[in-house]
Amino acid sequence: MATRIDGKAFAASLREKVAEGVATFVAKAGRKPGLAVVLVGEDPASQVYVRNKHKMTVAAGMESFEHRLPADTSQEALLALVDQLNADPAVDGILVQLPLPKGLDENAVIQAIDPDKDVDGFTTASAGRLATGLPGFVACTPLGCLMLLKDQLGDLSGKNAVVIGRSNIVGKPMAQLLLQESCTVTIAHSRTVDLPAVVRGADIVVAAVGRPEMVKGDWIKPGATVIDVGINRVPAAEEGKTKLVGDVDFAGAEATAGAITPVPGGVGPMTIACLLYNTLEAANRREGLA
Amino acid sequence: MATRIDGKAFAASLREKVAEGVATFVAKAGRKPGLAVVLVGEDPASQVYVRNKHKMTVAAGMESFEHRLPADTSQEALLALVDQLNADPAVDGILVQLPLPKGLDENAVIQAIDPDKDVDGFTTASAGRLATGLPGFVACTPLGCLMLLKDQLGDLSGKNAVVIGRSNIVGKPMAQLLLQESCTVTIAHSRTVDLPAVVRGADIVVAAVGRPEMVKGDWIKPGATVIDVGINRVPAAEEGKTKLVGDVDFAGAEATAGAITPVPGGVGPMTIACLLYNTLEAANRREGLA
């Protein structure tokens, strides 16, 4: 039976470590690290995320700057705010909560963020830095997956890693990170011909496709480490109820894998913890303390 | 017996196509596309490359702007020249010939190139564009490999591709390009545990490691397409003589592969042809003709 990787506990301990790092930063720099979060419009899920980010930012001892703008905010006004945050010395990290309301150009807004404050790692500049091995910021979800893997396995060098999914915010940066760790990395996706065979060769499986329980238990190599990034809401046994499942058939995979992240409670809790980690890192770099 | 992929002939036909595109560009834009090449110092190999680039640029109907600077050129003077070329409307592409003499910061010079004129594809901005699927310029060697593969195989979707080597200028961009073509892509390297087994699963093998004849013939899956990026000079049978070999044991692989690039005469000739291709593309984009 596989070890269940406790992302919630790991995230809590990471947030504690960040809080310690914040205290050291404050002592040296004479100010708190600052994270600015921009929320445009009234999307309920986004409001929940932003509230949680705010709480955890404050709990880690950082400044949280919230900017809530109406849904009819113009592109110009939003870009002006990003410019202002880029220039603000108290702001170390900038996060623009996605999705933006219709009519706003998400890509243009994201690209406007100073790469040195891009704690979400979504700019092209950050992607380029990651792709070429320069210091930069990596999107929080793949960074969280990597931390869980290293905590579980130690040195990843030489391991066969398969990333299922090739999105810009998870699959592709995940592959880059695993390559930096000297894994032999395979990127699989919807056009992969024999996905079960590809997964069967993997010591590390990262599933990030957004299809409920698509990766079957008997695809998993005995002893492999499985990281399930998917969060899919599906009907539950009880009528009218729903539940969350990952991209991996958990019950099936748990029997074969060496270790596996549950959904929920696996990768999910890592995201905000990694955002705080990136923000502290940004603050340290900006003050020459990194 | 494998088909020998004739890179020399393909490159010649690509240069002809570029020349036709140049004629169309001139008719529409009222000027020639311009490629600026900067050569610092007296490195003999670099001088040969720059001379060849100049000749082929002119032969394709483009303007070739050569800037030869002494080996003791300062970083400031070199950066000033790059800025001047960035601002020059007659210059569509900028290439700084590497290596630069000691004491000059190659990375800083490359990063100073306007990404819209980065026809060598070496800037972080170009790497970020490639990694996120935005239009940009791809380094000439992997671009040439991709062209040969598509010419040989047509649609690459679903094929298992293995890239051996993870350099920023060949292996990593090659993997990105193959992923864009919907291959299942594996990146292998010096830390890969069982490279022969990894290569045996591949429909497409791109070898870019710089180790003479490292990839053995019996690693090649019957019918696979093999692209050999290596150019290694080794002792020849006749005493005191040398010869060029690739990263693949050509004689062995030729017996099994479906198609293979020879060394020399495979990937090598594609590089300058792709540089001209990128320069025409840059000119078309800058004039809104792309």
Boltz contact constraints between the chains, C-beta under 6 A:
constraints:
  - contact:
      token1: [A, 124]
      token2: [B, 128]
      max_distance: 6.0
  - contact:
      token1: [A, 124]
      token2: [B, 129]
      max_distance: 6.0
  - contact:
      token1: [A, 124]
      token2: [B, 132]
      max_distance: 6.0
  - contact:
      token1: [A, 125]
      token2: [B, 128]
      max_distance: 6.0
  - contact:
      token1: [A, 127]
      token2: [B, 128]
      max_distance: 6.0
  - contact:
      token1: [A, 127]
      token2: [B, 131]
      max_distance: 6.0
  - contact:
      token1: [A, 127]
      token2: [B, 132]
      max_distance: 6.0
  - contact:
      token1: [A, 128]
      token2: [B, 124]
      max_distance: 6.0
  - contact:
      token1: [A, 128]
      token2: [B, 125]
      max_distance: 6.0
  - contact:
      token1: [A, 128]
      token2: [B, 127]
      max_distance: 6.0
  - contact:
      token1: [A, 128]
      token2: [B, 128]
      max_distance: 6.0
  - contact:
      token1: [A, 129]
      token2: [B, 124]
      max_distance: 6.0
  - contact:
      token1: [A, 131]
      token2: [B, 127]
      max_distance: 6.0
  - contact:
      token1: [A, 131]
      token2: [B, 131]
      max_distance: 6.0
  - contact:
      token1: [A, 132]
      token2: [B, 124]
      max_distance: 6.0
  - contact:
      token1: [A, 132]
      token2: [B, 127]
      max_distance: 6.0
  - contact:
      token1: [A, 132]
      token2: [B, 168]
      max_distance: 6.0
  - contact:
      token1: [A, 157]
      token2: [B, 191]
      max_distance: 6.0
  - contact:
      token1: [A, 158]
      token2: [B, 191]
      max_distance: 6.0
  - contact:
      token1: [A, 158]
      token2: [B, 193]
      max_distance: 6.0
  - contact:
      token1: [A, 166]
      token2: [B, 179]
      max_distance: 6.0
  - contact:
      token1: [A, 168]
      token2: [B, 132]
      max_distance: 6.0
  - contact:
      token1: [A, 179]
      token2: [B, 166]
      max_distance: 6.0
  - contact:
      token1: [A, 179]
      token2: [B, 187]
      max_distance: 6.0
  - contact:
      token1: [A, 182]
      token2: [B, 191]
      max_distance: 6.0
  - contact:
      token1: [A, 184]
      token2: [B, 188]
      max_distance: 6.0
  - contact:
      token1: [A, 184]
      token2: [B, 192]
      max_distance: 6.0
  - contact:
      token1: [A, 185]
      token2: [B, 187]
      max_distance: 6.0
  - contact:
      token1: [A, 186]
      token2: [B, 186]
      max_distance: 6.0
  - contact:
      token1: [A, 187]
      token2: [B, 179]
      max_distance: 6.0
  - contact:
      token1: [A, 187]
      token2: [B, 185]
      max_distance: 6.0
  - contact:
      token1: [A, 188]
      token2: [B, 184]
      max_distance: 6.0
  - contact:
      token1: [A, 191]
      token2: [B, 157]
      max_distance: 6.0
  - contact:
      token1: [A, 191]
      token2: [B, 158]
      max_distance: 6.0
  - contact:
      token1: [A, 191]
      token2: [B, 182]
      max_distance: 6.0
  - contact:
      token1: [A, 192]
      token2: [B, 184]
      max_distance: 6.0
  - contact:
      token1: [A, 193]
      token2: [B, 158]
      max_distance: 6.0
